Amino acid sequence: MEAKKHSMTAYRICDKIPLKQLPNLDIVIGATIVYKSSDQIELKTEDFRIYVFSFGAIAFFDCPQPEQEEIITRFLNEFSSFISGIQSDLSSVSDSINLRVSEKENTDFGTINVKNLNSLTIRIVAMLLSHSCVIDFYEQHVDNSLETSTNYLNKIKKRLSIPRKTKELMSFMVDSMQTRQSIITNLFVFDSPEEIWEDPYLDRLYNETKRIFDIASRFKTIDYKLKLIQDNLSLIANLAAARSNFWLEFIIIMLILTEIMIPVVKYFLQMV
């Protein structure tokens, strides 16, 4: 008889969740807090588990879909004043996977096999699934930013000058820098949990799950694209500065010429 499959779904709901500033979280969600750290909180009911992560994600284990949506709605309504960058369309930044108890450590399509289905193994998978979900969001955002910066460069190449209206360009530059800072803060400082350091099985589970979600290579791709965006922005900024310097120098030259011409004009007027 095939072992029961347990479902897990993660959502990216906002930019960042200040876990220490969430009063009565257990009452709002309707569950008991069973684990708490600086970057995650685990809550449990009789039927399912909920995981809230500081990097803006929530994961559910064996929780029916309608209850997931209800809990997220209550969470966002109650704590909207504490969080920013709330995701409007949660379906676009969600991911799911199944867990199954098995002696085999191989992974089937969409299912992770675990020897023991306990709070620690579930927490490890929930953390990495949520991490992968947040990466999905930033992949989309970085791709859009790279496309926009490339379009600006193509316009500059076509016109041989930067656009005269720089407000939109400056807004894009600021947004790109904020995105990079957010990615570095939320993702690049992501460490493995201490619990796996001295447990060979948990260490294998952690690394195998990271491999399944392709986290390492996706990180490298995001980092590479961020560097391309930074190079594009640097080039655009240098061209903007060069244009500003040109017009500044032009105005100075015109002022000097004006200063020179005024006495000359006055002299000729006196001669007439």
ABEGO torsion letter per residue (X at the ends): XBBBBBBBBBBBABABBBAAABBGAAAAAGBBBABBBAABBBBBBAABBBBBBAAGBBBBBGBBAAAAAAAAAAAAAAAAAABBGBBABAAABBBBBBBBBBABABBBBGBBBBABBBAAAAAAAAAAAAAAAAAAAAAAAAAAAAAAAAAAAAAAAAAGBBBABAAAAAAAAAAAAAAAAAAAAAAAABBBBAAAAABAAAAAAAAAAAAAAGAAAAAAAAAAAAAAAAAAAAAAAAAAAAAAAAAAAAAAAAAAAAAAAAAAAAAAAAAX
